[in-house]
Amino acid sequence: MGERDEHGPMPGSPFLERSVVSSFTSAESVSFTKVCAPATGKAAILNASSLHELLDCSVCISSMYPPIYQCLNGHTLCSSCKSRVQNRCPTCRHELGTIRCLALEKVAESVELPCRFQNLGCSEICPYYSKLKHESNCTYRPYDCPYAGSECPVKGDISALLLHLRDDHRVDMHNGCTFNHRYVKSNPQEVENATWMLTVFSCFGHHFCLHFEAFQMGTTPVYMAFLRFMGDENEAKNFSYSLEVGANGRKSIWQGFPRSIRDSHRKVRDSHDGLIIQRSMALFFSGGDHKELKLRVTGRIWREQ
């Protein structure tokens, strides 16, 4: 057995591993997690809230993943915070060095936890080290607000976002799978990343966001219309849509799949995945003296067979 001084157990000693594991079993609670103790391989019943605390970094309070570091007194922190505390333990001010808390890393390997989006419907129970990967792709994770006029921080499920768009952003809501919109702007020279309009359509039991805006594509001013699906990517592939703009015997047509709102508005726009109209053509479609933009965009949404 390794020696122990006034500062605590010797790093990497068997005593250290046994002391960390045994500390898990002393808490009192009705909620427990079953894991295997690293030193013995035997099952131990652990208090769930205490286990969460032990696996949380003492600095950023986020879950810790290898390498997990500790000071001579056993205070732990994550690798990201270690580089920010100038090699001093933020709890006792002892020098940190490069001591790994191998016992805690081994305990984490045998822990399974529910997805953080359990309250939204996810029933997955994830191994500790794969939990973050699952949650980053979980189909139940909240969606970002699809409104493009500002960097809106709101997240939520589809029903919550619909209320948010209607009440907070005053977005127009329509029922039906066809649309006919007229966009008018008195000064078509103003195209500096100006988001113009978002309209939400409800059809086939789902909701779709129609975006129309002006921006610079390199040095060329353009207008763009595209559709996003309020749901996941796999569901979005079940639908198609078409957009059409024209006048004076000419027209431009776009057909494609709506992108999921999992893809940001900017990502869709910058990939040019939609109906793009250069300003010169848009003004030609507008007729008159080219001093006012008047575009009529029509379209429809349908379900793929």
N, C-alpha and C positions, 0 to 999 in steps of 0.2 A: 504494500500500500504506500502511496506517495506521502511525503511529509506535509504538515500543515502549519503555517505560521500565523501571526496575528492578523494578517491581511486576508486570510481565507485559504482555501484549498489550492494546492499546487496545480497549475494549468495542465490539462490533459491527464490528470491522475484518475485512477478508478474511483477514488473518493468523490471527486467532482461529479462524475457521471451518476453515482448512486444518490448523491445529495440533491442534485437537480430533479431526478425522477421522483424521489420520495417526497419532495416538497409538493408535488402535484396532488398527492393522495390525501392531504390533510384537510382540505377545504370542505365546507358543509354546504350542500346544495341539492336540489332535487333534479338538476339537469346535469347529465354526465356524458362523457365520451369514452369509448373503449379504445385503448392503444396498447402496444407492446412496449414494455420497458426496455431501453436499449441494452442495459447491462445484463439482463436475465433472459430476455425473450418472452417472459411471462406476461399475460394480460394484466393490465391495471385499469381500475375505474377512476377516471379523472373528472374533476369538476370543470364543466365546459367554460364558464366565465373566467375561472382562474387560468385555464389553458390558453384562452384568447389573450389574456393579459401577458402571459409569459412569452407568447409569440409576437407580441406587439413591441415595436421599437420604443424605447423610453424617451426618444427625442421627437420623432415625427408621428408616433402613435400608429404607424402603418404596419402591416404584417411584414415580418422579417423572412428573408430567404437567404440561402447560403451565398457567400460566407456570412455567418452571424458572429460578431465579435463580442468579447467581454473584457472587462478590466480585472485586476487581481482580486477584487472583492465580489466578482460574479455579476456585476451589472452589465446587461447586454444592450447592444444597439446594432442597427443595420449598417451595411457597408457604405451606403450613400451618406448617412449621417456621420460615420467615422471620419470621412474626409473633410467634414465641415466643422468639427469640434477641436481642431488643432491638437489631435492626439491626446486629449484629456477627457477622462470620463466626466460627463456632465452631472453625474449624481454625486460622486465622491472626490472628483478632481484628481484621481490617480492617473498615472500615465497609462495609455491604452496598449501600446505595442501592437503585436499581431496575433494575440491569443484568440483562437477560435473556440466557440462554445459548441463542441462536437456533439455533446449529449443532447442539446436542444435541437440541433439539426437532425439527429437521428429520431428524436421523438416526433418531430414534424413530419418525417417520412411516413410514419404509420398512422397519422391523423387523417380522418375524413370529415369534411365539413359541408353543410348545405350551401348552395349557391346564394350569394347575397341578394339575388332577385327572387328568392323564395316567396316573398309576399306578393309578387306580381304573377306567380303561377309556375315558376320553375321548380321541378322536383328533383333535380340532379343533386347527388351527394358526391363531392369531388375529393380526391386525394389532395392534401394540402398544397403540394408543389405544382399541381396542374389547375388549381382553382382559378388563378388569375387568367390563364389562357381560356378556360371555359367561359368566364364572365365577360371577357372582351368580345366573345362571339355569341353569347347567349341570346337566343331568339326572344327572350322575355326582357332583355335589358331596355331601359327607357330610350325613347327616340329624342333627338334634338329637335327643337322648334324649326320647322321648315321655312319660316318667314325670312326673306333675304334682305329686307330693307335695313336691318341692323344686326349686330352680333347679339342676338337674343340668347340669354343663358338658360332659358326654361327647357326642362326635359320632362317627359312623361309618356304615358301610353297614348294610343291613338285618340280615345275618347276625351282624355284630358287636354290633349293638344288641340282638338277641334274647338273645344270651349275657349281655350286660350286664344286661338287665332280669331275667333269671332268677337270675343269680348275685349281683348287687349290690343289686337292689331287691326280690328274692324275689317277683317277680310270678308269679301262677298262669298256666300255659300249658295250653290245651285244644285238642283237635282237633274239628272239626265246624262246621257252619254254623247250628246252633240252640243256644240257651242258655236256662237257667232259673236265675236267681240270686235269692237271698233276702238282703236287707239288713236288719240289726237294729241298732238303737242304743238304749241304755237312757235317754239324755237327749236327746230330739229338739230341745231348746231350743238346743243348741250347733250353730250353723250358720255361725259366723264363718269363711268361706272355708276350710272344712275339707275337704280332698280325702279321699275315702273309699276308693276302690278303683280299681285298674286291672287288667284281665284281658285276656290276649292269646289270640285264637282263630286257628287255622290252618285254612284251607279254600280250595279252588280254587287251590291252589299259592301262596297269599298269606297275609299275616298282618294281623289287625285288632285294634285296641285299644278295648276297651269301658271307658268312664269312667263312674263314678257318684260324685256329690259333692253337698255342701250348700254354699250360699252365700247372700248377701243380694242380691236384685235390687231395688235402691233400698232401700226400708225393708221389703220383703217377703221373709221367709225361704222359700227354695225348695230343691227337690232336682232334680237334672238328670242324665239319662243320655244319652250320645251315643257314636258310633262314629267312629274314625279309621282310615284305611287306611295301612299301612306301605309307602309307595311314592309315586310322583309323582301330581300332580293328574289328568293325562290317564288314567292307569290307574284311579284311584279312580272315575272316571265310568262304568266298566264294571260297577259293582256298586251294589246297593241294599240297604237293610236296614229292618227294622221293629222297634219296641219297644212293649211293652204292659205296663201295670200296672193292677191293679184288685182289687176285692173287694166283697162285699155287693151283687152284682148290677150293679155299675158298673165301667167301665174307661176308661182313656185310652190312645190309640194314636198312635204317631208313625211316619211313614215318610219316608225320604229317602235321599240319597246320602251315603256316608261321606266325610268330609273327609280330605285327605292330611295326614300328619304334617308336611309342609312348613308348614302352618298351625299356629301354636302352640296348645297346649291352651287358653290364656287367650283367644286370638282366637276360637276356636270357641265357647267358653263364653259370651263376652261378646256374640257374635252370636246367641245363643239358638237355635243350630242343633241341636236335639235335643229329647228328651222332657222337658218341664218340669212339675214337680208342686209346687204350693203346699203349704206345711206343713199347712194345715188339711185339704186334700184327702188328703195323705199319711197323716195321723193317722186320717182317716175310713176309708181303705183298711186301716189297721192294725187297726181294731176295738178292742175292750176299752175301757179308761178313758182312752185318748189319752195315756198317760204313757210309752209305749214305741213306737218306730217299728219296724214290721215290714212291709217292702215286698217283694213278689215281682215281679221284672222278667223278662219272657220276651221272646225275640226270635229273629230269623233273618236270615241274609245270603243273598242270591242274586245270580247273575250276570245282567246285562241281556243280552237277545238282540240 
